[in-house]
């Protein structure tokens, strides 16, 4: 194998997932370990009970060790939460030698673009180059060696609340386990399922989790926007519970077995009979009404994403459509609803250039930890070749 195995963890609202993977010599990912444990102590992608979250983390890691027949000593964490935001920053310099832009010029403008002013409670997670400008020429891929008097760089900075980021890291460190690096879950999901051609054409990835919905958009290979909403599949379950006065267990069953994000034509005549449970009487639920509840919530989520894309005037630059990942991508009718809201073709995303455990290859709900494997392998290579310590050494181990 070309590189040592990497372990990725996603601390989700519904479950904690640990994945073991490595890069083969042919450049394809190989997944050889998977562990899961139902989440407790996590809400909307954020830790609210450290002790319970640690128990869940240990369970997922132990299962991954057993599955992959490995001993896990460090992990890479996929982070989510509505506190994670992005903004575009720009650095500009006057080029010392207008006849040739040098590597030093590029490094200088990158340092300026990274110098983002944030409130003291926030910390940068990623700074990602979008494109360079030379004088009035936009979308320069590589300015080195070209002529120009002024060099500028647009960079996308992702940042979050420092204490909330630290709490997720603390769960892993309390196992105990070393944390190698962290990354935004939405970015990880995109790394798992997108091809270079999709990024070039322009594409939106929406990762629908239990308590959050993360999304990113690529335009011309560049990451144009990334953000997270504090709403996900669990909110649909809660809506069903409240609408029909049923338990959360029954509401989840209705959502997964009978639910649909679009109201089906045959639904008005259909009903689902629910037996009584402790504290809840038996009842009959109309399928059409059930679909209407799910449709209302998921339509709202998609329109929230669309509104943020509209602020950057991005939708007309999306040629490859919408890719859905996360557990919510399994919802019946979700592709059709996304196509209706965005007016773009939509598909369910699954890992590309990967082999190994079938559940990981077929399950859109694993996109974020699978993509974290790819990100983690790149991070390890970067640290090895350059001495780069990553986000963790900068923030939590200084």
C-alpha positions in Angstrom: 0.0 0.0 0.0 1.1 3.6 -0.7 0.2 5.0 2.7 -0.6 3.9 6.2 -4.3 3.5 7.2 -6.2 6.6 8.3 -9.1 6.7 10.7 -12.0 9.2 10.2 -14.7 10.0 12.7 -18.0 11.8 12.3 -19.7 12.8 15.6 -23.2 13.0 14.3 -26.5 13.8 16.0 -27.9 10.4 15.2 -24.8 8.2 15.4 -21.0 8.3 15.7 -19.2 6.7 12.8 -15.6 5.6 12.6 -14.1 4.5 9.2 -10.7 2.9 8.5 -9.2 3.4 5.1 -6.0 3.6 3.1 -4.8 4.7 -0.4 -3.8 1.9 -2.8 -0.9 2.2 -5.2 -3.4 2.7 -8.0 -4.8 5.8 -6.3 -8.1 4.3 -5.2 -9.3 4.3 -1.6 -9.7 1.0 0.2 -12.0 0.9 3.2 -11.3 -2.0 5.6 -12.9 -1.0 8.9 -16.3 0.5 10.0 -17.7 1.1 13.5 -20.9 2.8 14.5 -22.7 3.7 17.8 -26.0 5.5 18.4 -25.3 9.1 19.5 -26.0 10.4 22.9 -24.9 13.8 24.1 -24.8 15.3 20.7 -27.4 17.8 19.3 -27.3 19.5 16.0 -23.8 18.3 15.4 -22.5 19.8 18.7 -21.6 18.1 22.0 -23.9 18.8 24.9 -23.0 16.0 27.2 -19.3 15.1 27.3 -19.6 11.8 29.3 -22.3 10.3 27.1 -20.5 11.4 23.9 -17.3 9.7 25.1 -19.1 6.4 25.7 -20.5 6.5 22.1 -17.1 7.4 20.7 -15.4 4.5 22.4 -18.1 2.1 21.1 -17.7 3.3 17.5 -13.9 3.1 17.7 -13.9 -0.3 19.3 -16.2 -1.6 16.5 -13.9 -0.1 13.9 -10.9 -1.7 15.4 -12.6 -5.1 15.4 -13.9 -4.6 11.9 -10.6 -3.5 10.4 -8.4 -5.7 12.7 -6.3 -2.6 13.5 -5.3 -0.7 16.6 -6.4 2.9 16.4 -4.2 5.6 18.1 -5.2 8.7 16.2 -8.1 9.9 14.2 -9.3 12.7 11.8 -12.6 14.4 12.7 -15.3 15.6 10.4 -17.0 18.6 12.0 -20.5 20.0 11.5 -22.8 22.6 13.2 -24.6 25.8 12.2 -21.9 27.9 13.9 -19.6 27.0 11.0 -19.6 29.8 8.4 -17.6 30.8 5.4 -16.6 34.1 3.8 -14.4 35.3 0.9 -11.3 37.2 1.7 -8.9 38.9 -0.7 -5.2 39.7 -0.7 -3.5 42.1 -3.1 0.1 43.1 -3.7 2.1 45.2 -6.1 4.5 42.8 -7.9 8.1 43.7 -7.5 9.1 42.6 -11.0 6.1 43.3 -13.3 7.7 41.1 -16.0 7.5 37.9 -14.0 5.4 36.9 -11.0 7.5 34.7 -8.6 6.7 32.0 -6.0 7.5 34.6 -3.3 4.8 36.9 -4.8 2.3 34.1 -4.6 3.2 33.2 -1.0 2.9 36.8 0.0 -0.5 37.3 -1.5 -1.7 34.0 0.1 -0.5 35.2 3.5 -2.5 38.4 3.1 -5.6 36.6 2.0 -5.4 34.3 5.0 -5.2 37.3 7.4 -8.9 37.3 8.2 -10.2 39.4 11.1 -12.6 37.3 13.2 -14.3 37.9 16.6 -12.2 36.5 19.4 -14.5 33.5 20.0 -14.1 32.2 16.4 -11.3 30.2 14.8 -10.4 29.4 11.2 -10.9 25.8 10.1 -9.9 26.0 6.4 -8.5 28.6 4.0 -9.1 27.5 0.5 -7.8 29.3 -2.6 -10.5 30.2 -5.1 -8.7 32.0 -7.9 -6.0 34.5 -8.7 -6.3 37.8 -10.5 -3.5 39.6 -12.5 -4.3 43.2 -12.9 -7.9 43.1 -14.4 -7.6 39.4 -15.5 -9.8 37.1 -13.4 -9.7 33.4 -12.9 -5.9 32.8 -13.3 -5.2 29.3 -12.3 -1.4 29.6 -11.7 0.2 33.1 -11.9 3.8 31.9 -11.5 5.9 33.1 -14.4 3.3 35.4 -15.9 3.6 39.1 -16.2 1.6 41.6 -14.2 1.8 44.7 -12.0 -0.8 43.6 -9.4 -1.5 40.2 -8.1 -4.7 39.4 -6.1 -6.1 36.2 -4.6 -9.7 35.4 -3.5 -9.8 32.8 -0.7 -12.7 31.1 1.0 -12.2 30.9 4.8 -14.3 28.5 6.9 -14.5 29.3 10.6 -16.4 28.2 13.7 -16.9 28.9 17.4 -13.7 27.9 19.1 -15.3 26.3 22.2 -17.7 24.2 20.1 -14.9 22.9 17.9 -12.8 22.2 21.0 -15.6 20.2 22.7 -15.8 17.8 19.7 -12.0 17.4 19.8 -12.2 16.8 23.5 -14.5 13.9 23.1 -12.0 12.0 21.0 -9.0 13.0 23.2 -10.9 11.7 26.2 -11.2 8.2 24.8 -8.1 8.7 24.9 -7.1 9.1 21.3 -4.9 11.6 19.5 -6.6 13.9 17.0 -4.5 14.4 13.8 -6.7 17.0 12.1 -10.3 18.3 11.6 -12.3 19.3 8.5 -15.7 20.5 7.7 -18.2 17.7 7.1 -19.7 19.3 4.0 -16.3 19.6 2.4 -15.6 15.9 3.3 -18.8 14.8 1.7 -17.9 16.6 -1.5 -14.4 15.0 -1.5 -16.1 11.6 -1.3 -18.6 11.8 -4.1 -17.5 14.4 -6.7 -15.5 14.0 -9.8 -13.2 16.7 -11.3 -15.7 17.1 -14.2 -18.5 17.9 -11.8 -16.5 20.5 -10.0 -15.5 22.1 -13.3 -19.1 22.3 -14.5 -20.4 23.6 -11.2 -22.1 21.5 -8.6 -23.9 21.7 -5.3 -23.5 19.0 -2.6 -26.1 18.9 0.2 -25.3 16.6 3.1 -28.5 15.9 5.1 -27.7 14.6 8.5 -29.8 14.0 11.6 -29.4 17.4 13.2 -27.6 19.5 10.5 -27.6 20.0 6.8 -24.2 20.9 5.4 -23.7 22.2 1.9 -21.0 23.3 -0.5 -20.9 24.6 -4.1 -18.1 24.4 -6.6 -17.8 26.7 -9.6 -15.1 26.2 -12.1 -13.2 23.7 -9.9 -13.2 26.3 -7.0 -15.1 26.0 -3.8 -17.4 29.0 -4.0 -19.5 28.6 -0.7 -19.7 26.3 2.3 -22.1 26.5 5.2 -24.2 24.5 7.7 -27.8 24.7 8.8 -29.1 23.5 12.2 -31.8 21.4 10.7 -31.8 17.8 9.5 -33.7 14.5 9.3 -34.4 14.4 13.1 -36.5 17.6 12.6 -38.7 15.8 10.1 -39.2 13.0 12.7 -40.1 15.6 15.3 -42.5 17.3 13.0 -44.3 14.0 12.4 -44.4 13.2 16.1 -46.0 16.6 16.9 -48.4 16.6 13.9 -49.9 13.2 14.6 -49.3 12.9 18.4 -47.2 9.7 18.1 -43.9 8.7 19.8 -40.6 9.6 18.2 -40.0 5.9 17.6 -43.3 5.6 15.6 -42.6 8.9 13.9 -39.2 7.7 12.7 -40.8 4.5 11.4 -43.4 6.5 9.5 -40.7 8.6 7.9 -38.5 5.8 6.8 -41.2 3.2 5.8 -44.1 5.2 4.5 -42.8 8.8 4.2 -42.0 10.8 1.0 -40.6 14.2 0.4 -43.2 14.7 -2.4 -46.9 14.1 -2.0 -47.8 11.0 -4.1 -51.0 10.9 -6.2 -52.2 7.7 -4.6 -51.7 8.9 -1.1 -55.1 10.5 -0.3 -56.9 7.2 0.0 -54.1 5.5 2.0 -53.7 5.3 5.8 -51.3 3.7 8.2 -52.6 2.1 11.4 -50.4 2.6 14.5 -50.8 0.4 17.6 -51.0 2.0 21.0 -47.7 2.6 22.9 -47.1 3.6 26.5 -48.4 7.2 26.7 -49.8 7.2 23.2 -53.1 5.8 22.0 -53.4 3.9 18.7 -54.3 5.9 15.7 -54.7 6.1 12.0 -52.4 8.4 10.0 -53.3 9.5 6.5 -50.4 9.0 4.1 -51.1 12.2 2.2 -51.0 14.2 5.4 -47.7 12.5 6.4 -46.2 13.4 3.0 -47.3 17.0 3.4 -45.5 17.3 6.8 -42.3 15.9 5.3 -42.6 17.9 2.2 -43.0 21.2 4.1 -39.9 20.7 6.2 -37.6 19.4 3.4 -38.8 22.1 1.0 -37.9 24.7 3.7 -34.4 23.2 4.0 -33.7 23.3 0.3 -35.0 26.8 0.0 -32.7 27.9 2.8 -29.8 26.5 0.9 -31.1 28.1 -2.3 -31.3 31.5 -0.6 -27.7 31.4 0.5 -26.6 30.4 -3.0 -28.6 33.3 -4.3 -26.7 35.7 -2.2 -23.6 34.9 -4.3 -25.5 34.6 -7.6 -24.3 31.0 -8.0 -27.2 29.0 -9.2 -26.9 29.9 -12.9 -23.2 28.6 -12.8 -24.2 25.1 -11.7 -24.0 22.9 -14.7 -23.7 19.5 -13.0 -26.7 19.9 -10.8 -27.2 18.9 -7.1 -25.7 15.9 -5.4 -27.4 14.7 -2.2 -25.6 12.8 0.6 -26.2 12.0 4.3 -28.9 9.8 5.7 -31.5 12.2 4.4 -30.6 11.3 0.9 -32.3 8.0 1.4 -35.7 9.6 1.9 -38.2 8.7 -0.8 -39.0 11.5 -3.1 -36.0 13.7 -2.0 -34.4 13.8 -5.4 -37.6 14.9 -7.1 -38.1 17.6 -4.5 -34.6 18.9 -4.9 -35.0 19.1 -8.7 -38.3 21.0 -8.2 -36.8 23.5 -5.8 -33.5 24.2 -7.5 -34.6 23.7 -11.1 -31.5 21.5 -11.6 -30.9 17.8 -12.2 -30.3 16.0 -8.9 -28.7 12.6 -7.9 -27.7 10.7 -4.8 -24.0 10.8 -4.3 -21.9 7.7 -3.5 -18.1 7.4 -3.1 -16.0 7.6 -6.3 -12.7 5.7 -6.9 -13.1 3.5 -3.8 -13.4 -0.1 -2.9 -13.9 -2.2 0.2 -16.9 -2.4 2.6 -20.1 -2.5 0.6 -22.1 -0.4 3.2 -19.6 2.5 2.8 -19.7 2.3 -1.0 -23.5 2.2 -1.3 -24.5 4.4 1.6 -24.8 8.2 1.1 -25.0 8.5 4.9 -21.3 7.7 5.1 -20.1 10.4 2.6 -18.6 12.7 5.3 -16.4 10.1 7.1 -15.5 8.5 3.8 -14.4 11.9 2.4 -12.5 12.6 5.7 -10.4 9.5 4.9 -9.4 11.2 1.6 -8.8 14.5 3.4 -6.8 12.8 6.1 -4.5 11.0 3.7 -3.7 14.4 2.0 -3.2 16.0 5.5 -0.8 13.2 6.5 1.2 13.6 3.3 1.3 17.4 3.7 2.5 17.2 7.3 5.1 14.7 6.4 6.5 16.7 3.4 6.3 20.2 4.9 6.1 19.8 8.7 2.7 21.4 8.6 0.9 20.7 11.9 -2.6 21.4 10.8 -5.5 23.0 12.7 -5.1 20.9 15.8 -1.5 21.8 16.6 -2.3 25.4 15.9 -5.3 25.7 18.2 -5.4 22.9 20.7 -1.8 21.8 21.3 0.1 25.1 21.4 
